[in-house]
């Protein structure tokens, strides 16, 4: 999420979420910290959406009410996906959603906005030209250049070229592939390779792909039909995205070709089947992972099956992906993935394409965005190699403030709050550092709960403390330890009773916790999460 502000006007570009990092146990998503915008809601003129990936739209339902429902603008597909998210949260009625015509200029207070078509791994992706009295900026969104895209229009090079004489102060450009040499492989080449595999496969074909890669899904559906195969769709996000894309006519299918996996007849010939599934990232609960484990309700993998992972693992997912591949080959399937043949291409521009973007826009400064900081630094280096000065290739981080004055961009020392706001289930912002730390302790050392039943008036224990443990010790086999823990808990409680004359629940619990913490550490060298629970009767 990026905020642009000029005097009394604010426009926001994208409101995405991040998938949790490995140590954020149980966290579903991380959403942007919008504390800077508190009290400034009345200035927010628009939210501009570059494309429909969740890391660009995912946090909208969480944050839109807090931002007091500013209008949202984006392409047809992006807005279709935004609407789907808002529907899930029952917010569609209050939201103001606008599908933009990329050829029309929009005005928001002192800002004017023009859009330009780019290619990416989801159709209908747009970049933004944002003009203000202080300077003009170009924001690429996520992009790549593809001269032969599949079921997408190519990037609007003519429009991007026209920016060169519009005094662009800063180019905010996608850095995800700044370390990859050359040009990004065209989707057409991927299509040719996929077609060959589909033509030659003797039995069933199972293809795992990103459910938002709608152009490729359309290609696969058509290829299936060309080779006399029916398509069966497995996995919720895959069937959801296909039906949204069909509604908005981004996927057009001959009747009867695409079906749910649940409708797959038992006696269909293997050579007549193509199954589209989720799970290309090795996600543990996905359809493909379950096929590998022999745990899928409809599909049993067998020799003769051809499985294509039309994807590449997102950094961090490699192990999970290869473990799924291992399971599938063990069951006798032939598995084709990028190391075997190019059956996937990235949605992000590689080095030569990033250079071309800089060359077309001719900005005064480059601000690498998207991707890890090492990728953004690599992108800044590309800018410098192309003649930008040291201070005009500007790497900023979350929470940093960039100022453009008289057309000159520079990073300031100002910082705005940019904490990780963690979402678990339906809660918002209630998962803080303490909860994550507790989960870490529990995951490594288990949990030990002590029930202290005390007299409501005298606060004296009415019976021996009881203990419940999970992942700490196996109580049936540790009777001695259980007894000793109970006795320590009683002693700890009685000592606390002596010590804190006023009997404050929090103090007493903390005292018991510390006493038991020392004991378990000394006795068995473990530090479970200790939870004293006091029940007054
Ligand atoms: Zn994207």
Boltz pocket constraint, residues with backbone or C-beta under 6 A from the ligand:
constraints:
  - pocket:
      binder: B
      contacts: [[A, 51], [A, 53], [A, 120], [A, 142], [A, 347]]
      max_distance: 6.0
